[in-house]
Amino acid sequence: MTDQKAGKKQVDQRELDEALVREIAAEEGGEAILKCYACGTCTAICPVAFVDERFSPRAVIRMAILGMREELLSSEFLWLCAGCYSCSERCPQGVKVTDLMRAIARIAAREGRSHRSIIAALDRLEKEGRLTEISEFEQTLREKNGLEPLEIERVKADVKRLFDATKVRKRVKAADGGDGGGK
């Protein structure tokens, strides 16, 4: 529910998931979530928040602690963490915010809420065997450094074997509840 005058979301306690914070705390990287006292240091130092003021690691942590499961796990901001550890280095409580964000993102992914960028990367890896183009320049550098040229078809086959062995398509599903690209 949104407060139209203030433009802020009101929290309905009946919609809160009291078990969410325990679930996050049990996840690797989420152990220190309850140490956070919302000082805002993480948000103040965050390079993503600097570019997009809507992003706030502090707000993400508050949603988690409050049990706002639906809003938290469907949030695009889970996937925007730069992984720079600036927040973790400066947290006065020693909360590893970067690890915490990853822990929450893993929970979201298990529930079929992977960000579209993850799905796109998987699609590209599966189709091309790589995320970036291998140019003639890179192949020449490999040769100069005594490495064999990359055989793209072999790389694609290796990626397929990796996808099959890890069952990544079943583990990572599209945010819209899809089947992870149908593969």
LINRA-V601940 format. One record per backbone hydrogen bond with DSSP energy under -1.0 kcal/mol. NH is the residue of the N-H (numbers start at 1). CO is the residue of the C=O. E is the energy in kcal/mol with one decimal. If there is no record, write none. Layout:
# LINRA-V601940
NH;CO;E
NH;CO;E
This chain:
# LINRA-V601940
3;8;-3.8
7;3;-2.7
10;1;-3.4
15;12;-2.5
16;13;-1.4
17;67;-3.0
20;17;-1.4
23;19;-2.3
24;20;-2.6
25;21;-2.5
26;22;-1.6
27;24;-1.2
30;27;-2.7
33;30;-1.8
35;32;-2.1
36;33;-1.3
44;40;-2.4
45;41;-1.7
50;46;-1.5
51;47;-1.2
52;48;-2.9
55;52;-2.1
60;56;-2.2
61;57;-2.4
62;58;-2.4
63;59;-2.5
64;60;-1.9
65;61;-2.7
66;62;-2.7
67;63;-1.2
68;63;-2.7
69;67;-2.2
72;68;-2.9
73;69;-3.0
74;70;-1.3
75;72;-1.4
78;75;-1.1
79;76;-1.5
80;77;-1.1
89;85;-2.3
90;86;-1.1
91;87;-1.2
94;91;-1.3
97;95;-1.7
100;96;-2.4
101;97;-2.8
102;98;-1.9
103;99;-2.2
104;100;-2.3
105;101;-2.3
106;102;-2.3
107;103;-1.8
108;104;-2.4
109;105;-2.7
110;106;-2.4
111;107;-1.3
112;109;-2.0
113;108;-2.3
114;173;-1.5
118;115;-1.1
119;115;-1.6
120;116;-2.4
121;117;-2.1
122;118;-2.3
123;119;-2.5
124;120;-2.4
125;121;-2.7
126;122;-2.6
127;123;-2.3
128;124;-3.5
129;125;-1.9
139;135;-2.0
140;136;-2.5
141;137;-2.4
142;138;-2.4
143;139;-2.1
144;140;-2.6
145;141;-1.7
146;143;-1.8
147;142;-3.4
155;151;-2.3
156;152;-2.7
157;153;-2.0
158;154;-2.4
159;155;-2.6
160;156;-2.5
161;157;-2.4
162;158;-2.3
163;159;-3.0
164;160;-2.8
165;161;-2.7
166;162;-2.4
167;163;-1.3
168;163;-1.1
170;167;-1.0
171;167;-1.7
172;168;-2.6
177;174;-2.1
